[in-house]
Amino acid sequence: MRWGEWTDGKREAPEPLEGNIPAVVVTGTVIWALLFLGQLPFYRWYADRGHEWWIWSCLAGAGLGLWGLWYVRRREAAIKAAEQNAARQNDT
C-alpha cells in the first residue's frame, strides 16, 4: 500500500459500526469497578512499592465509564428523537 492511499480522497470511509453501545460501556465500567474493588484490600502492598496509582486508575476508569454511560444514553436518545422528527416531517 502506498503512503497516503487511504487519505488522498479516492477511497470512501467505511460506515461506522453500530451495536449495543451501552452494553459495551457497562461491561467496561463493571470491569474497572471490579479491578478497583479487587485491588483495594492490597492497598498497603501497592503503596509500599509506589504503585498505589494502579488502584486510583481503576477508580478513574469506573468513574469515566459512568460518565460514558450517561453520554451514550443521551446520544442514543438524541438520535432517536432526530429520527422521529425526520419521520414526522416526511409524513407531512
N, C-alpha and C positions, 0 to 999 in steps of 0.2 A: 504494500500500500504506500502510495506517495504521501509526502508531507502535505497537509492541507486538503487532502482528498475529501474529508468529511466537512471541512469548513469553507470550501470555496463556493458554496451556494448551489452546487449542482445536484446535491442529494437532499431529499426531503427528510426532515426529522421524524423519527418514529413516534407513533401515538403513545401517550403516557399510559402506564399500566394502571388499571383500576382494580381494586379489590376491596376487601373488608378492612379498610384502613384503621378504624377504631379498634378492631380486634388485635391488629399488629401493635398499635401503640399501647394497649392494655397489657399485652403479653410482655413487651419490653419493660414497661413500668413495674410489673409484678416481679420480673427477674431482678431488676435493680433493687427493689424493696427487699426481696429475699436475700440478696447478696449483702445488703446493709445489715439486716437482722442476723444473718449467719455470722458476720464478722464482728458484730458488736460485743459478744462475750469475750473476744480476744483483743479488746482494745489495748490493754496493757502490753501485750506481746507486740502489737503493731507499733505502739508508742515507743517502746524500748529500742526498736530498730529504725525509728524515724519514718515509718510507713503508715502513720495514722491517717494520712490524706487518702489512702485507699478507701477507708470506711466512709469518709465525708464525700468522696467522689460517687460512691454508690447512693448516698442520700441525695446528692445533687441530681443524679440520673433519675431517681424516682420522682423528685420534685419537678424536674423538667418534663418527665413523662406525664405527670398530672396536668401540667400546663399544655402539653401537646394534645392530650385527650380533649381538653376544653376547646382548643383551637380547631381540631379536626371535626368535632361535633358541630361547632359553629360554622365551619366551612361547608360541611355537608348540608346543613340547614339552609345556608345561603344559596347553594347550588340548586337544591330542591325548590326553593322559593322562586328562583330565576326561571327554572324550567316551567313551573306552574304559571308564572306571569307570561312567559312566551306562548304557552299553550292557550291561555285566555285571549291573548292578542291575536293569535292565528284563528281562533274561533269566531272572532267578530269581523 
